Amino acid sequence: MRILVLGAGRMGLGAVHDLAKQPDVDEVTVADVAADRAHHVASKVEGNVTPRAIDVSRHEDVVALMRGHDSAISCVNYWLNERLARAALEAGTNFCDLGGNNDVVDAELALDAEARSRGVNIIPDCGLAPGMVAVLVAHGAAQFDKLDEIHIRVGGLPQNPKPPLDYQLVFSVEGLINEYIERARVIRGGAITMVDSMTEIEELEFPSPFGTMEAFQTSGGTSTLPETFLGRVRELDYKTIRYPGHCAKFKTMIDLGLCSSGPITVDGATVAPRRLFGDLLVRNLPHDEPDVVLVRVEFVGEGSRLRYDIIDRFDESTGLSAMMRTTAFPASIVALMMARGQTTQKGALPQERCIPPELFMQELAARNIVVKTT
């Protein structure tokens, strides 16, 4: 098999690392607009990895590159994913991405009929959350004849938090701001509804050294789950986990307008507050210190409760962060399943509807991503 990874950032490196280790993968191509980044990733991974330079805005070039690959993974910015999905259809290549934006995902899923006719899969939102948690939900939900509630809690955090935000950048700053300012899609009282992000703070307890953490509403994490489980549950929601106090601090900056995209003029210079704020976050927050990913998915139904917990830490042996492992590895698993013909059906589909949950769980375990069941 040949697999293409678009984007040679952190997540691209994680995906290439995992794919190159698979015995049935003959070649991995890693492509980036900056050739040096693609060569850097290729040099860090053992196996048959070919670096390529590609400008993903050049449609014909992308289609030509995708041809001959069994699957392609997008690890580039979310707003590029619809055009990449269309290129994959033209190339006849299975496609998945890390997602993160509901409108883009909806546009990709609208390609279902064409994907089915071409015999390929288009599967968006295949990272961590949205992503892996959707398959965890599908797996847990299958344990119940009647399910009432699903609650998803996820956080990527520094192992050693530092003020002022007790947070480090573990993925795109644009993605982070989107999660914090866009509204969240949930199921309440059996109906899909929208709630404001950075609200409804709750406390969660995790084993030492974490102790009491906070979780609050953010957008994107539920992805297509509200539509998939509408009519099957009364409650479904997603909250982001952070160290206590983070939400109040960040929300203050949102309320002050620092995440506004509208340009303002200051001393004769025009600036978009969000662009400036994002740049300051990149400049001032830690990036590459040891991290941890916390996941908790809880199910309530038939008078019983089921809980899945994941605590995944920075891997010193590989140098891969917990966020790379729990975001890029699930996307790699989906790409491999598509290439191996293991999805339950073709088309443009959410992964909770076409990825075999038990097989996915086995693949997580093979990568030492441990799901504790309570």
C-alpha positions as CSV (number, residue, x, y, z in Angstrom):
1,M,0.0,0.0,0.0
2,R,1.0,3.6,-0.5
3,I,-0.3,6.3,1.8
4,L,0.0,10.1,1.3
5,V,0.3,12.5,4.3
6,L,-0.4,16.2,3.4
7,G,1.2,18.5,5.9
8,A,4.6,18.1,7.6
9,G,3.9,19.7,10.9
10,R,3.6,17.9,14.3
11,M,0.6,15.8,13.3
12,G,2.0,15.0,9.9
13,L,5.2,13.7,11.6
14,G,3.0,11.6,14.0
15,A,1.1,10.0,11.1
16,V,4.2,9.3,9.0
17,H,5.9,7.7,12.0
18,D,3.0,5.4,12.6
19,L,2.4,4.5,8.9
20,A,6.0,3.8,8.2
21,K,6.0,1.1,10.9
22,Q,3.1,-0.9,9.3
23,P,4.4,-4.1,7.5
24,D,1.8,-3.8,4.7
25,V,2.7,-0.2,3.9
26,D,5.2,-0.1,1.0
27,E,5.7,3.6,0.9
28,V,4.6,6.8,2.7
29,T,4.7,10.1,0.9
30,V,4.8,13.2,3.0
31,A,4.1,16.5,1.2
32,D,4.2,20.1,2.3
33,V,4.3,23.5,0.7
34,A,7.7,23.9,2.3
35,A,10.0,21.2,0.9
36,D,12.4,21.5,3.8
37,R,9.7,20.5,6.2
38,A,8.8,17.4,4.2
39,H,12.4,16.4,4.0
40,H,12.8,17.0,7.8
41,V,9.9,14.6,8.6
42,A,11.2,12.0,6.1
43,S,14.7,12.2,7.8
44,K,13.2,11.6,11.3
45,V,11.3,8.4,10.4
46,E,12.7,5.0,9.6
47,G,11.2,3.3,6.6
48,N,10.4,4.1,3.0
49,V,9.3,7.7,3.2
50,T,9.3,10.0,0.2
51,P,9.2,13.8,0.7
52,R,7.4,16.0,-1.8
53,A,6.7,19.7,-2.2
54,I,3.1,20.5,-3.0
55,D,0.9,23.7,-3.0
56,V,-2.5,22.3,-2.1
57,S,-4.2,25.3,-3.7
58,R,-3.1,23.9,-7.1
59,H,-5.9,21.4,-7.7
60,E,-4.4,19.5,-10.6
61,D,-1.1,19.0,-8.8
62,V,-2.9,17.6,-5.8
63,V,-4.9,15.2,-7.9
64,A,-1.8,14.0,-9.7
65,L,0.0,13.5,-6.4
66,M,-2.9,11.6,-4.8
67,R,-3.2,9.2,-7.7
68,G,-1.5,5.9,-7.0
69,H,-2.0,6.3,-3.3
70,D,-4.5,4.0,-1.5
71,S,-5.3,6.6,1.1
72,A,-4.5,10.3,1.8
73,I,-4.5,12.0,5.2
74,S,-4.9,15.8,5.5
75,C,-2.8,17.3,8.3
76,V,-3.2,20.8,7.0
77,N,-5.5,23.6,8.1
78,Y,-9.1,22.7,8.3
79,W,-10.4,25.2,5.7
80,L,-8.4,23.3,3.0
81,N,-10.1,20.0,3.6
82,E,-13.2,20.3,1.3
83,R,-11.1,21.1,-1.7
84,L,-8.7,18.2,-0.8
85,A,-11.7,15.8,-0.5
86,R,-12.8,16.8,-4.0
87,A,-9.3,16.2,-5.3
88,A,-9.3,12.8,-3.7
89,L,-12.6,12.0,-5.4
90,E,-11.1,13.0,-8.8
91,A,-8.0,10.9,-8.0
92,G,-10.0,7.9,-6.8
93,T,-8.2,7.9,-3.5
94,N,-9.6,7.3,0.0
95,F,-9.3,10.5,2.1
96,C,-9.5,11.4,5.8
97,D,-8.5,14.6,7.7
98,L,-8.1,16.0,11.2
99,G,-11.2,18.2,10.8
100,G,-12.3,20.6,13.5
101,N,-14.9,22.7,11.7
102,N,-18.5,21.7,11.4
103,D,-19.2,23.7,8.2
104,V,-16.3,22.1,6.4
105,V,-17.3,18.7,7.6
106,D,-20.8,19.2,6.4
107,A,-19.5,20.2,2.9
108,E,-17.4,17.0,2.8
109,L,-20.2,14.7,3.9
110,A,-22.3,16.2,1.1
111,L,-20.0,14.4,-1.3
112,D,-21.4,11.0,-0.2
113,A,-23.1,10.0,-3.4
114,E,-20.1,10.8,-5.6
115,A,-17.8,9.0,-3.2
116,R,-20.0,5.9,-3.2
117,S,-20.1,5.9,-7.0
118,R,-16.3,6.1,-7.1
119,G,-15.9,3.3,-4.5
120,V,-13.9,5.4,-2.1
121,N,-14.3,6.7,1.5
122,I,-14.2,10.4,2.5
123,I,-14.0,10.4,6.3
124,P,-13.6,13.8,8.0
125,D,-12.8,14.7,11.7
126,C,-10.4,11.8,12.3
127,G,-8.1,13.3,15.0
128,L,-8.7,13.1,18.7
129,A,-11.8,15.2,19.4
130,P,-13.4,15.3,17.0
131,G,-12.0,12.0,16.0
132,M,-11.0,9.0,18.1
133,V,-13.7,9.8,20.7
134,A,-16.5,9.2,18.1
135,V,-15.3,5.6,17.7
136,L,-15.1,5.3,21.5
137,V,-18.7,6.5,21.6
138,A,-19.8,4.0,19.0
139,H,-18.0,1.2,20.9
140,G,-19.5,2.1,24.2
141,A,-23.0,2.7,22.9
142,A,-23.1,-0.8,21.4
143,Q,-22.9,-2.1,25.0
144,F,-26.4,-0.8,25.7
145,D,-29.8,-1.8,24.5
146,K,-31.1,1.5,25.7
147,L,-28.9,4.6,26.2
148,D,-29.9,7.8,27.8
149,E,-26.7,10.0,28.1
150,I,-23.2,10.3,26.5
151,H,-20.7,12.8,28.0
152,I,-17.3,13.3,26.3
153,R,-14.5,15.2,28.1
154,V,-11.0,15.7,26.5
155,G,-8.0,17.8,27.2
156,G,-4.4,18.1,25.8
157,L,-2.3,19.6,28.6
158,P,1.2,20.3,29.8
159,Q,2.4,17.8,32.4
160,N,4.0,20.8,34.2
161,P,1.6,23.7,33.9
162,K,2.9,27.3,33.9
163,P,1.1,30.6,34.4
164,P,-0.7,32.6,33.2
165,L,-2.8,30.0,31.4
166,D,-1.5,26.6,32.6
167,Y,-1.6,25.6,29.0
168,Q,0.8,24.9,26.1
169,L,0.1,24.9,22.3
170,V,-0.4,21.3,21.3
171,F,-2.1,22.0,17.9
172,S,-3.0,24.9,15.6
173,V,-3.7,28.2,17.4
174,E,-6.4,28.9,14.9
175,G,-8.1,25.7,15.8
176,L,-7.8,26.5,19.5
177,I,-9.4,29.9,19.1
178,N,-12.2,28.4,17.0
179,E,-13.0,25.9,19.7
180,Y,-13.3,28.6,22.2
181,I,-15.4,31.1,20.3
182,E,-17.8,29.1,18.1
183,R,-20.9,27.6,19.6
184,A,-21.1,24.0,20.6
185,R,-23.6,21.5,19.1
186,V,-25.1,19.2,21.7
187,I,-28.2,17.1,22.4
188,R,-30.4,18.4,25.2
189,G,-33.7,16.9,26.1
190,G,-33.6,14.7,23.0
191,A,-33.1,17.7,20.6
192,I,-30.0,19.1,18.9
193,T,-29.3,22.6,20.3
194,M,-26.4,25.1,20.3
195,V,-24.8,26.3,23.5
196,D,-22.1,29.0,24.1
197,S,-18.5,27.8,24.4
198,M,-16.6,28.6,27.6
199,T,-19.7,28.0,29.7
200,E,-21.1,25.3,32.1
201,I,-17.8,24.7,34.0
202,E,-17.7,21.5,35.9
203,E,-15.1,19.7,38.1
204,L,-13.6,16.3,37.3
205,E,-11.4,14.1,39.3
206,F,-8.4,12.3,37.8
207,P,-5.6,10.2,39.5
208,S,-2.6,12.0,40.9
209,P,-0.8,14.2,39.9
210,F,-3.8,15.8,38.2
211,G,-6.5,15.7,40.9
212,T,-9.3,18.2,40.4
213,M,-9.6,19.5,36.8
214,E,-12.2,21.7,35.1
215,A,-14.2,21.1,31.9
216,F,-16.3,23.5,29.9
217,Q,-18.2,23.7,26.7
218,T,-16.2,24.1,23.4
219,S,-17.2,23.7,19.8
220,G,-16.4,21.0,17.3
221,G,-15.8,18.1,19.6
222,T,-19.2,16.4,19.0
223,S,-18.7,16.6,15.3
224,T,-21.5,14.5,13.7
225,L,-22.4,12.6,16.9
226,P,-25.5,14.8,17.6
227,E,-27.0,13.8,14.2
228,T,-25.9,10.1,14.5
229,F,-27.4,9.8,18.0
230,L,-30.5,12.0,17.6
231,G,-33.5,10.0,18.7
232,R,-31.3,7.5,20.6
233,V,-30.2,9.6,23.6
234,R,-31.6,12.4,25.7
235,E,-28.2,14.0,26.4
236,L,-24.9,14.2,24.5
237,D,-22.2,16.8,25.0
238,Y,-18.5,17.5,24.8
239,K,-16.4,19.6,27.1
240,T,-12.7,20.5,27.1
241,I,-10.6,19.6,30.1
242,R,-8.1,22.2,31.5
243,Y,-6.3,23.0,34.8
244,P,-8.6,25.0,37.1
245,G,-8.9,28.7,36.3
246,H,-8.0,28.5,32.6
247,C,-11.5,29.0,31.3
248,A,-12.1,32.2,33.3
249,K,-8.8,33.7,32.2
250,F,-9.2,33.0,28.5
251,K,-12.9,34.0,28.5
252,T,-11.9,37.4,29.8
253,M,-9.7,37.9,26.8
254,I,-12.5,36.8,24.5
255,D,-14.9,39.3,26.2
256,L,-12.3,42.0,25.7
257,G,-12.5,41.4,21.9
258,L,-9.0,39.9,21.5
259,C,-10.5,37.0,19.4
260,S,-12.4,39.3,17.0
261,S,-11.6,38.9,13.3
262,G,-12.8,42.4,12.4
263,P,-10.0,44.8,11.7
264,I,-9.5,47.8,13.9
265,T,-7.3,50.9,13.5
266,V,-4.8,51.8,16.2
267,D,-2.4,54.8,15.7
268,G,-3.1,54.7,12.0
269,A,-2.3,51.0,11.7
270,T,-5.0,48.4,10.8
271,V,-4.8,45.1,12.7
272,A,-7.1,42.2,13.2
273,P,-7.2,41.5,17.0
274,R,-7.5,37.7,16.4
275,R,-4.4,37.6,14.2
276,L,-2.4,39.6,16.7
277,F,-3.7,37.6,19.7
278,G,-2.9,34.3,17.9
279,D,0.6,35.5,17.2
280,L,1.1,36.4,20.8
281,L,-0.1,33.0,22.0
282,V,2.4,31.3,19.6
283,R,5.2,33.6,20.9
284,N,4.5,33.3,24.6
285,L,3.0,29.9,25.3
286,P,5.2,26.8,25.7
287,H,5.1,24.4,22.7
288,D,7.2,21.3,23.1
289,E,7.3,20.4,26.8
290,P,6.1,17.0,28.0
291,D,2.3,16.8,27.6
292,V,-0.6,14.6,28.6
293,V,-3.9,13.9,27.0
294,L,-6.9,13.1,29.2
295,V,-10.0,11.5,27.8
296,R,-13.2,10.5,29.6
297,V,-16.3,9.2,27.9
298,E,-19.3,8.3,30.1
299,F,-22.4,6.5,29.1
300,V,-25.6,6.3,31.2
301,G,-28.5,3.9,30.4
302,E,-30.7,1.2,31.8
303,G,-29.8,2.1,35.3
304,S,-26.1,1.5,34.7
305,R,-23.0,3.5,33.8
306,L,-20.0,2.8,31.7
307,R,-16.8,4.9,31.6
308,Y,-13.8,4.9,29.3
309,D,-10.6,6.7,30.5
310,I,-7.4,7.4,28.6
311,I,-4.3,9.0,30.2
312,D,-1.7,9.2,27.5
313,R,1.7,10.9,28.1
314,F,4.6,12.2,26.0
315,D,6.6,9.2,24.7
316,E,10.3,9.7,25.6
317,S,11.4,6.8,23.4
318,T,10.0,8.3,20.2
319,G,9.9,12.0,21.0
320,L,6.2,12.0,20.0
321,S,3.9,14.1,22.2
322,A,0.7,12.7,23.7
323,M,-1.3,15.0,21.4
324,M,0.6,13.6,18.3
325,R,-0.1,10.1,19.4
326,T,-3.8,10.5,20.2
327,T,-4.5,12.8,17.2
328,A,-2.2,11.5,14.4
329,F,-2.4,7.8,15.2
330,P,-6.2,7.6,15.0
331,A,-6.1,9.3,11.6
332,S,-3.4,6.8,10.6
333,I,-5.6,4.0,11.7
334,V,-8.5,5.3,9.7
335,A,-6.3,5.7,6.6
336,L,-5.0,2.2,7.0
337,M,-8.6,0.8,7.4
338,M,-9.7,2.5,4.2
339,A,-6.7,1.3,2.3
340,R,-7.2,-2.3,3.6
341,G,-10.9,-2.3,2.7
342,Q,-12.0,-2.7,6.4
343,T,-14.6,0.1,6.5
344,T,-18.2,-1.2,6.7
345,Q,-19.3,0.9,3.6
346,K,-18.0,3.3,1.0
347,G,-19.0,6.9,0.8
348,A,-18.5,10.2,2.6
349,L,-19.3,9.2,6.1
350,P,-18.7,10.0,9.8
351,Q,-16.3,7.5,11.2
352,E,-18.8,6.4,13.9
353,R,-20.9,5.0,11.0
354,C,-18.2,3.2,9.0
355,I,-15.2,2.3,11.2
356,P,-15.5,-1.1,13.0
357,P,-15.2,0.0,16.6
358,E,-13.8,-3.3,18.0
359,L,-11.0,-3.3,15.3
360,F,-10.3,0.3,16.0
361,M,-9.9,-0.4,19.7
362,Q,-7.5,-3.2,18.9
363,E,-5.4,-0.8,16.8
364,L,-5.3,1.7,19.7
365,A,-4.1,-1.0,22.0
366,A,-1.4,-2.1,19.5
367,R,-0.1,1.5,19.8
368,N,-0.2,1.4,23.6
369,I,-3.0,3.9,23.8
370,V,-4.7,2.3,26.8
371,V,-8.5,2.6,27.3
372,K,-9.4,1.9,30.9
373,T,-13.0,0.6,31.3
374,T,-15.0,1.2,34.5
